[in-house]
Amino acid sequence: MLIRNKLILRFTLLVLAIQLALSAFIYFFHAAARQERFAQRLAGKGRMTARLLLRTPQPADAAPRLFRRRDLLTILEEQISIYDPAGRLLYTSGDEVQQQQNLRYLPLVQPGARPLRFAADSLEAVGVAYLYQGQTYRVFAAGLDQFGHLQLEKLRLILLVGNVGALVLIILAGWYFADESLKPIKRVVGQVERITAGRLGLRVHEGNGTDEIAQLAVTFNRMLARVEQAFEMQKNFLSHASHELRTPLATALGTLETSLTYDTDLGEVRRSMASAQEELRRLTGLTNALLALAKAENTAFRRVPVRLDECLTQALNYCQGKYPGRQVQLSFGEMPPKGTPEPFVVAGNEQLLTTALLNLLDNACKYSSGPVHACIGYTGRAVEVTVTDSGIGIAAEALPLVMTALYRAENGRQVPGYGLGLTVTQKIAEHHGGSLELSSPPGAGTTATLRLPPQ
């Protein structure tokens, strides 16, 4: 169901429920007020009848007598019965009046109490106590409130017609309300439909900048900015990758073609094959680096407790095997807080974390001929690994770009590499909830700091 239809339906049901509840309250309040008014009227008529009867002298042995109905009958189907203090019937307004119910409620009628209301067949009846000369007489009055019921019928008809008419107005109001409420969203949808892969620079109008639609537009614009940035990075990456892959392939192919055409002795052939082999090794290394970057982009790896110091030890062993004459020092910084069950434990993937540390150590050994220092410790609530070298450093203008894939600073292009190590390490750090920071004072080498949250 469309949101428009949902809004109309919910708005209609909500307002209709409120209206029906209000109508029911009005009707039942009016019905209760009618009953109370008629009960008071019956009670007043009964007291008046008792007052007229008791103030008129009559023989002690006289039977219950009848007043003339044309004198007292002002309520439709009026029935009045009066009992003396001994419970004997003193007066009745008609011979057809049934006294069974009156006799049943007779003990319940007490002086000073509110009129006792009950139903006498199709009539409404009340019982009241009347004091005369220190004695309590009980009076029962019944009748039919024809005028009150007619008013209730008219009220029911008015409420019915009013609710039906109001339902039509509610539906129209709901349609208008939904249409006006969804206009900003419709405008945003129209603007979004104009944004394509070739027009990522377009943005959604943010309206007044304060309501929920504006917040949605702001969020969408921020997402568009990130998508546009990702597209640009992807384009740059593909451009650099294609260039980096094309160069060794073209070199190897040219070397082999030249050897096939011009080389005549075994020595020349072997030199050509060695040159082509070197280019293919470079191509293999670049391909492996690209695969490592693709693996680092995957966030679906399983996270388990990993000893970061053990990962660092593995990376150090590999690095010393690759650079056998290089001095690599390991030290420990701030130790974990007291009560830590196992130090240097983080949640993540051991292979990826080892790769990240190895990339930092490999860069330090590659761009520095002096000793490399690695330190692991705690800083605040994070596990921190720093790798420091005394090499060529990174120029200030290149420092913000060195983590971009395939980017290489000018002063480091003479050293073999592909410009992917720091990119892979940064991705691994981000996927583990950590960060990678670089600092490179001019002429003082480079310090890489990897911070990860402990488990």
Contacts in CASP RR format, 6 or more apart in sequence:
PFRMAT RR
TARGET T0000
AUTHOR 0000-0000-0000
METHOD contacts of the structure
MODEL  1
MLIRNKLILRFTLLVLAIQLALSAFIYFFHAAARQERFAQRLAGKGRMTA
RLLLRTPQPADAAPRLFRRRDLLTILEEQISIYDPAGRLLYTSGDEVQQQ
QNLRYLPLVQPGARPLRFAADSLEAVGVAYLYQGQTYRVFAAGLDQFGHL
QLEKLRLILLVGNVGALVLIILAGWYFADESLKPIKRVVGQVERITAGRL
GLRVHEGNGTDEIAQLAVTFNRMLARVEQAFEMQKNFLSHASHELRTPLA
TALGTLETSLTYDTDLGEVRRSMASAQEELRRLTGLTNALLALAKAENTA
FRRVPVRLDECLTQALNYCQGKYPGRQVQLSFGEMPPKGTPEPFVVAGNE
QLLTTALLNLLDNACKYSSGPVHACIGYTGRAVEVTVTDSGIGIAAEALP
LVMTALYRAENGRQVPGYGLGLTVTQKIAEHHGGSLELSSPPGAGTTATL
RLPPQ
1 9 0 8 1.000
3 178 0 8 1.000
3 182 0 8 1.000
4 178 0 8 1.000
4 179 0 8 1.000
4 182 0 8 1.000
5 178 0 8 1.000
7 174 0 8 1.000
7 177 0 8 1.000
7 178 0 8 1.000
7 181 0 8 1.000
7 182 0 8 1.000
8 171 0 8 1.000
8 174 0 8 1.000
8 175 0 8 1.000
8 177 0 8 1.000
8 178 0 8 1.000
11 170 0 8 1.000
11 173 0 8 1.000
11 174 0 8 1.000
11 177 0 8 1.000
11 178 0 8 1.000
12 167 0 8 1.000
12 170 0 8 1.000
12 171 0 8 1.000
12 174 0 8 1.000
15 170 0 8 1.000
15 173 0 8 1.000
16 163 0 8 1.000
16 166 0 8 1.000
16 167 0 8 1.000
16 170 0 8 1.000
19 163 0 8 1.000
19 166 0 8 1.000
19 170 0 8 1.000
20 163 0 8 1.000
23 159 0 8 1.000
23 163 0 8 1.000
26 155 0 8 1.000
26 159 0 8 1.000
27 152 0 8 1.000
27 155 0 8 1.000
27 156 0 8 1.000
27 159 0 8 1.000
30 151 0 8 1.000
30 152 0 8 1.000
30 155 0 8 1.000
31 152 0 8 1.000
34 145 0 8 1.000
34 148 0 8 1.000
34 149 0 8 1.000
34 151 0 8 1.000
34 152 0 8 1.000
35 117 0 8 1.000
35 124 0 8 1.000
38 124 0 8 1.000
38 145 0 8 1.000
38 148 0 8 1.000
39 115 0 8 1.000
39 117 0 8 1.000
39 124 0 8 1.000
39 126 0 8 1.000
40 115 0 8 1.000
41 75 0 8 1.000
42 75 0 8 1.000
42 115 0 8 1.000
42 124 0 8 1.000
42 125 0 8 1.000
42 126 0 8 1.000
42 141 0 8 1.000
42 142 0 8 1.000
42 143 0 8 1.000
43 115 0 8 1.000
43 126 0 8 1.000
43 127 0 8 1.000
43 128 0 8 1.000
43 141 0 8 1.000
44 128 0 8 1.000
44 141 0 8 1.000
45 72 0 8 1.000
45 74 0 8 1.000
45 75 0 8 1.000
45 78 0 8 1.000
45 80 0 8 1.000
45 141 0 8 1.000
46 80 0 8 1.000
46 82 0 8 1.000
46 128 0 8 1.000
46 130 0 8 1.000
46 139 0 8 1.000
46 141 0 8 1.000
47 128 0 8 1.000
47 130 0 8 1.000
47 139 0 8 1.000
48 72 0 8 1.000
49 67 0 8 1.000
49 72 0 8 1.000
49 80 0 8 1.000
49 82 0 8 1.000
49 91 0 8 1.000
49 93 0 8 1.000
49 139 0 8 1.000
49 141 0 8 1.000
50 82 0 8 1.000
50 91 0 8 1.000
50 130 0 8 1.000
50 132 0 8 1.000
50 137 0 8 1.000
50 139 0 8 1.000
51 130 0 8 1.000
51 132 0 8 1.000
52 67 0 8 1.000
52 72 0 8 1.000
53 67 0 8 1.000
53 82 0 8 1.000
53 90 0 8 1.000
53 91 0 8 1.000
54 130 0 8 1.000
54 132 0 8 1.000
54 137 0 8 1.000
58 65 0 8 1.000
64 89 0 8 1.000
64 90 0 8 1.000
64 91 0 8 1.000
64 92 0 8 1.000
65 91 0 8 1.000
66 91 0 8 1.000
66 92 0 8 1.000
66 93 0 8 1.000
66 94 0 8 1.000
66 95 0 8 1.000
67 91 0 8 1.000
67 93 0 8 1.000
69 93 0 8 1.000
69 94 0 8 1.000
72 78 0 8 1.000
72 80 0 8 1.000
72 93 0 8 1.000
73 93 0 8 1.000
75 143 0 8 1.000
75 144 0 8 1.000
75 145 0 8 1.000
76 143 0 8 1.000
76 144 0 8 1.000
76 145 0 8 1.000
76 146 0 8 1.000
77 123 0 8 1.000
77 142 0 8 1.000
77 143 0 8 1.000
77 144 0 8 1.000
78 93 0 8 1.000
78 141 0 8 1.000
78 142 0 8 1.000
78 143 0 8 1.000
79 92 0 8 1.000
79 93 0 8 1.000
79 94 0 8 1.000
79 97 0 8 1.000
79 120 0 8 1.000
79 123 0 8 1.000
79 125 0 8 1.000
79 140 0 8 1.000
79 141 0 8 1.000
79 142 0 8 1.000
79 143 0 8 1.000
80 91 0 8 1.000
80 92 0 8 1.000
80 93 0 8 1.000
80 139 0 8 1.000
80 140 0 8 1.000
80 141 0 8 1.000
80 142 0 8 1.000
81 89 0 8 1.000
81 91 0 8 1.000
81 92 0 8 1.000
81 93 0 8 1.000
81 97 0 8 1.000
81 99 0 8 1.000
81 102 0 8 1.000
81 139 0 8 1.000
81 140 0 8 1.000
81 141 0 8 1.000
82 89 0 8 1.000
82 90 0 8 1.000
82 91 0 8 1.000
82 92 0 8 1.000
82 130 0 8 1.000
82 137 0 8 1.000
82 138 0 8 1.000
82 139 0 8 1.000
82 140 0 8 1.000
83 89 0 8 1.000
83 90 0 8 1.000
83 102 0 8 1.000
83 106 0 8 1.000
83 137 0 8 1.000
83 138 0 8 1.000
83 139 0 8 1.000
83 140 0 8 1.000
84 90 0 8 1.000
84 135 0 8 1.000
84 137 0 8 1.000
85 135 0 8 1.000
85 136 0 8 1.000
85 137 0 8 1.000
87 106 0 8 1.000
87 138 0 8 1.000
89 99 0 8 1.000
90 137 0 8 1.000
92 99 0 8 1.000
98 120 0 8 1.000
98 121 0 8 1.000
101 118 0 8 1.000
101 120 0 8 1.000
101 125 0 8 1.000
102 140 0 8 1.000
105 116 0 8 1.000
105 118 0 8 1.000
105 127 0 8 1.000
105 140 0 8 1.000
106 138 0 8 1.000
108 116 0 8 1.000
109 116 0 8 1.000
109 127 0 8 1.000
109 128 0 8 1.000
109 129 0 8 1.000
109 138 0 8 1.000
110 129 0 8 1.000
111 129 0 8 1.000
111 131 0 8 1.000
111 136 0 8 1.000
112 129 0 8 1.000
113 129 0 8 1.000
115 126 0 8 1.000
115 127 0 8 1.000
115 128 0 8 1.000
116 126 0 8 1.000
116 127 0 8 1.000
116 128 0 8 1.000
117 124 0 8 1.000
117 125 0 8 1.000
117 126 0 8 1.000
117 127 0 8 1.000
118 125 0 8 1.000
118 126 0 8 1.000
118 127 0 8 1.000
119 125 0 8 1.000
120 142 0 8 1.000
120 143 0 8 1.000
122 144 0 8 1.000
123 142 0 8 1.000
123 143 0 8 1.000
123 144 0 8 1.000
124 142 0 8 1.000
124 143 0 8 1.000
124 144 0 8 1.000
124 145 0 8 1.000
125 140 0 8 1.000
125 141 0 8 1.000
125 142 0 8 1.000
125 143 0 8 1.000
126 140 0 8 1.000
126 141 0 8 1.000
126 142 0 8 1.000
127 138 0 8 1.000
127 139 0 8 1.000
127 140 0 8 1.000
127 141 0 8 1.000
128 138 0 8 1.000
128 139 0 8 1.000
128 141 0 8 1.000
129 136 0 8 1.000
129 137 0 8 1.000
129 138 0 8 1.000
129 139 0 8 1.000
130 136 0 8 1.000
130 137 0 8 1.000
130 138 0 8 1.000
130 139 0 8 1.000
131 137 0 8 1.000
184 207 0 8 1.000
184 211 0 8 1.000
184 213 0 8 1.000
185 213 0 8 1.000
187 205 0 8 1.000
188 204 0 8 1.000
188 205 0 8 1.000
188 213 0 8 1.000
188 216 0 8 1.000
188 217 0 8 1.000
188 220 0 8 1.000
191 202 0 8 1.000
191 204 0 8 1.000
191 205 0 8 1.000
192 204 0 8 1.000
192 220 0 8 1.000
194 202 0 8 1.000
195 201 0 8 1.000
195 202 0 8 1.000
195 224 0 8 1.000
197 231 0 8 1.000
200 224 0 8 1.000
200 227 0 8 1.000
200 228 0 8 1.000
200 231 0 8 1.000
201 224 0 8 1.000
201 228 0 8 1.000
202 224 0 8 1.000
203 221 0 8 1.000
203 224 0 8 1.000
204 217 0 8 1.000
204 220 0 8 1.000
204 221 0 8 1.000
204 224 0 8 1.000
205 217 0 8 1.000
206 214 0 8 1.000
206 217 0 8 1.000
206 218 0 8 1.000
206 221 0 8 1.000
207 213 0 8 1.000
207 214 0 8 1.000
207 217 0 8 1.000
208 214 0 8 1.000
209 215 0 8 1.000
209 217 0 8 1.000
209 218 0 8 1.000
233 404 0 8 1.000
233 405 0 8 1.000
236 404 0 8 1.000
236 405 0 8 1.000
236 406 0 8 1.000
237 405 0 8 1.000
237 406 0 8 1.000
240 405 0 8 1.000
240 406 0 8 1.000
240 407 0 8 1.000
241 290 0 8 1.000
241 405 0 8 1.000
241 406 0 8 1.000
244 286 0 8 1.000
244 406 0 8 1.000
244 418 0 8 1.000
245 283 0 8 1.000
245 286 0 8 1.000
245 287 0 8 1.000
248 279 0 8 1.000
248 280 0 8 1.000
248 282 0 8 1.000
248 283 0 8 1.000
248 286 0 8 1.000
249 279 0 8 1.000
249 283 0 8 1.000
251 275 0 8 1.000
251 276 0 8 1.000
251 279 0 8 1.000
252 275 0 8 1.000
252 276 0 8 1.000
252 279 0 8 1.000
252 280 0 8 1.000
252 283 0 8 1.000
255 272 0 8 1.000
255 275 0 8 1.000
255 276 0 8 1.000
255 279 0 8 1.000
256 272 0 8 1.000
256 273 0 8 1.000
256 276 0 8 1.000
258 272 0 8 1.000
259 268 0 8 1.000
259 269 0 8 1.000
259 272 0 8 1.000
259 273 0 8 1.000
259 276 0 8 1.000
262 268 0 8 1.000
263 269 0 8 1.000
263 272 0 8 1.000
282 416 0 8 1.000
285 418 0 8 1.000
286 418 0 8 1.000
289 418 0 8 1.000
289 419 0 8 1.000
289 420 0 8 1.000
289 421 0 8 1.000
289 424 0 8 1.000
290 420 0 8 1.000
292 355 0 8 1.000
292 420 0 8 1.000
292 421 0 8 1.000
292 424 0 8 1.000
293 405 0 8 1.000
293 420 0 8 1.000
293 423 0 8 1.000
293 424 0 8 1.000
293 427 0 8 1.000
295 352 0 8 1.000
296 352 0 8 1.000
296 355 0 8 1.000
296 423 0 8 1.000
296 424 0 8 1.000
296 427 0 8 1.000
296 428 0 8 1.000
296 431 0 8 1.000
297 427 0 8 1.000
299 431 0 8 1.000
301 348 0 8 1.000
301 349 0 8 1.000
301 352 0 8 1.000
301 431 0 8 1.000
302 348 0 8 1.000
302 349 0 8 1.000
303 347 0 8 1.000
303 348 0 8 1.000
303 349 0 8 1.000
304 347 0 8 1.000
304 348 0 8 1.000
304 349 0 8 1.000
304 350 0 8 1.000
305 342 0 8 1.000
305 345 0 8 1.000
305 346 0 8 1.000
305 347 0 8 1.000
305 348 0 8 1.000
305 455 0 8 1.000
306 345 0 8 1.000
306 346 0 8 1.000
306 347 0 8 1.000
306 348 0 8 1.000
306 349 0 8 1.000
306 350 0 8 1.000
306 353 0 8 1.000
307 342 0 8 1.000
307 344 0 8 1.000
307 345 0 8 1.000
308 344 0 8 1.000
308 345 0 8 1.000
308 346 0 8 1.000
308 353 0 8 1.000
308 376 0 8 1.000
308 383 0 8 1.000
308 385 0 8 1.000
308 452 0 8 1.000
309 343 0 8 1.000
309 344 0 8 1.000
309 376 0 8 1.000
310 350 0 8 1.000
311 350 0 8 1.000
311 353 0 8 1.000
311 354 0 8 1.000
311 357 0 8 1.000
312 330 0 8 1.000
312 357 0 8 1.000
312 374 0 8 1.000
312 376 0 8 1.000
312 385 0 8 1.000
313 330 0 8 1.000
314 354 0 8 1.000
314 358 0 8 1.000
315 354 0 8 1.000
315 357 0 8 1.000
315 358 0 8 1.000
315 361 0 8 1.000
316 328 0 8 1.000
316 330 0 8 1.000
316 361 0 8 1.000
316 374 0 8 1.000
318 358 0 8 1.000
319 326 0 8 1.000
319 328 0 8 1.000
319 358 0 8 1.000
319 361 0 8 1.000
319 362 0 8 1.000
319 365 0 8 1.000
320 326 0 8 1.000
320 328 0 8 1.000
322 362 0 8 1.000
322 365 0 8 1.000
323 365 0 8 1.000
326 365 0 8 1.000
326 370 0 8 1.000
326 371 0 8 1.000
326 372 0 8 1.000
327 370 0 8 1.000
327 371 0 8 1.000
327 372 0 8 1.000
328 361 0 8 1.000
328 365 0 8 1.000
328 371 0 8 1.000
328 372 0 8 1.000
328 373 0 8 1.000
328 374 0 8 1.000
329 371 0 8 1.000
329 372 0 8 1.000
329 373 0 8 1.000
329 374 0 8 1.000
330 374 0 8 1.000
330 375 0 8 1.000
330 376 0 8 1.000
331 373 0 8 1.000
331 374 0 8 1.000
331 375 0 8 1.000
332 375 0 8 1.000
332 376 0 8 1.000
332 377 0 8 1.000
333 375 0 8 1.000
333 376 0 8 1.000
333 377 0 8 1.000
333 378 0 8 1.000
334 377 0 8 1.000
334 378 0 8 1.000
334 379 0 8 1.000
334 380 0 8 1.000
335 343 0 8 1.000
335 377 0 8 1.000
335 378 0 8 1.000
336 343 0 8 1.000
336 344 0 8 1.000
336 377 0 8 1.000
336 378 0 8 1.000
336 454 0 8 1.000
337 378 0 8 1.000
340 454 0 8 1.000
344 376 0 8 1.000
344 377 0 8 1.000
344 383 0 8 1.000
344 454 0 8 1.000
345 454 0 8 1.000
345 455 0 8 1.000
346 353 0 8 1.000
346 383 0 8 1.000
346 432 0 8 1.000
346 452 0 8 1.000
346 453 0 8 1.000
346 454 0 8 1.000
346 455 0 8 1.000
347 432 0 8 1.000
347 453 0 8 1.000
347 455 0 8 1.000
348 432 0 8 1.000
349 432 0 8 1.000
352 428 0 8 1.000
352 431 0 8 1.000
352 432 0 8 1.000
353 428 0 8 1.000
353 432 0 8 1.000
353 452 0 8 1.000
355 424 0 8 1.000
355 425 0 8 1.000
355 428 0 8 1.000
356 424 0 8 1.000
356 425 0 8 1.000
356 428 0 8 1.000
356 429 0 8 1.000
356 450 0 8 1.000
357 385 0 8 1.000
357 387 0 8 1.000
357 450 0 8 1.000
359 421 0 8 1.000
359 422 0 8 1.000
359 424 0 8 1.000
359 425 0 8 1.000
360 385 0 8 1.000
360 387 0 8 1.000
360 425 0 8 1.000
360 448 0 8 1.000
360 450 0 8 1.000
361 372 0 8 1.000
361 374 0 8 1.000
361 387 0 8 1.000
362 421 0 8 1.000
363 387 0 8 1.000
363 389 0 8 1.000
363 421 0 8 1.000
363 422 0 8 1.000
363 446 0 8 1.000
363 448 0 8 1.000
364 372 0 8 1.000
364 387 0 8 1.000
364 388 0 8 1.000
364 389 0 8 1.000
364 446 0 8 1.000
364 448 0 8 1.000
365 372 0 8 1.000
365 389 0 8 1.000
366 415 0 8 1.000
366 416 0 8 1.000
366 417 0 8 1.000
367 389 0 8 1.000
367 391 0 8 1.000
367 392 0 8 1.000
367 393 0 8 1.000
367 412 0 8 1.000
367 415 0 8 1.000
367 446 0 8 1.000
368 389 0 8 1.000
368 390 0 8 1.000
368 391 0 8 1.000
368 392 0 8 1.000
368 445 0 8 1.000
369 391 0 8 1.000
370 389 0 8 1.000
370 390 0 8 1.000
370 391 0 8 1.000
371 390 0 8 1.000
372 387 0 8 1.000
372 388 0 8 1.000
372 389 0 8 1.000
373 387 0 8 1.000
373 388 0 8 1.000
373 389 0 8 1.000
374 385 0 8 1.000
374 386 0 8 1.000
374 387 0 8 1.000
374 388 0 8 1.000
375 385 0 8 1.000
375 386 0 8 1.000
375 388 0 8 1.000
376 383 0 8 1.000
376 384 0 8 1.000
376 385 0 8 1.000
377 383 0 8 1.000
377 384 0 8 1.000
377 385 0 8 1.000
378 384 0 8 1.000
378 454 0 8 1.000
379 451 0 8 1.000
381 453 0 8 1.000
381 454 0 8 1.000
382 434 0 8 1.000
382 451 0 8 1.000
382 452 0 8 1.000
382 453 0 8 1.000
382 454 0 8 1.000
383 451 0 8 1.000
383 452 0 8 1.000
383 453 0 8 1.000
383 454 0 8 1.000
384 449 0 8 1.000
384 450 0 8 1.000
384 451 0 8 1.000
384 452 0 8 1.000
385 449 0 8 1.000
385 450 0 8 1.000
386 447 0 8 1.000
386 448 0 8 1.000
386 449 0 8 1.000
386 450 0 8 1.000
387 447 0 8 1.000
387 448 0 8 1.000
387 450 0 8 1.000
388 445 0 8 1.000
388 446 0 8 1.000
388 447 0 8 1.000
388 448 0 8 1.000
389 445 0 8 1.000
389 446 0 8 1.000
390 444 0 8 1.000
390 445 0 8 1.000
391 443 0 8 1.000
391 445 0 8 1.000
391 446 0 8 1.000
392 411 0 8 1.000
392 412 0 8 1.000
392 443 0 8 1.000
392 445 0 8 1.000
393 411 0 8 1.000
393 440 0 8 1.000
393 442 0 8 1.000
393 443 0 8 1.000
393 444 0 8 1.000
393 445 0 8 1.000
393 446 0 8 1.000
394 402 0 8 1.000
394 409 0 8 1.000
394 411 0 8 1.000
394 438 0 8 1.000
394 440 0 8 1.000
394 446 0 8 1.000
395 409 0 8 1.000
395 410 0 8 1.000
395 411 0 8 1.000
396 442 0 8 1.000
398 409 0 8 1.000
398 410 0 8 1.000
399 438 0 8 1.000
399 440 0 8 1.000
401 407 0 8 1.000
401 409 0 8 1.000
402 409 0 8 1.000
402 422 0 8 1.000
402 438 0 8 1.000
403 422 0 8 1.000
403 423 0 8 1.000
403 426 0 8 1.000
403 436 0 8 1.000
403 438 0 8 1.000
404 423 0 8 1.000
405 419 0 8 1.000
405 420 0 8 1.000
405 423 0 8 1.000
406 418 0 8 1.000
406 419 0 8 1.000
406 420 0 8 1.000
406 423 0 8 1.000
407 419 0 8 1.000
408 417 0 8 1.000
408 419 0 8 1.000
422 436 0 8 1.000
422 438 0 8 1.000
422 448 0 8 1.000
425 436 0 8 1.000
425 448 0 8 1.000
425 450 0 8 1.000
426 436 0 8 1.000
429 435 0 8 1.000
429 436 0 8 1.000
429 450 0 8 1.000
429 451 0 8 1.000
429 452 0 8 1.000
432 452 0 8 1.000
432 453 0 8 1.000
433 452 0 8 1.000
433 453 0 8 1.000
434 450 0 8 1.000
434 451 0 8 1.000
434 452 0 8 1.000
434 453 0 8 1.000
435 450 0 8 1.000
435 451 0 8 1.000
436 448 0 8 1.000
436 449 0 8 1.000
436 450 0 8 1.000
436 451 0 8 1.000
437 448 0 8 1.000
437 449 0 8 1.000
437 451 0 8 1.000
438 446 0 8 1.000
438 447 0 8 1.000
438 448 0 8 1.000
438 449 0 8 1.000
439 446 0 8 1.000
439 447 0 8 1.000
439 449 0 8 1.000
440 446 0 8 1.000
440 447 0 8 1.000
END
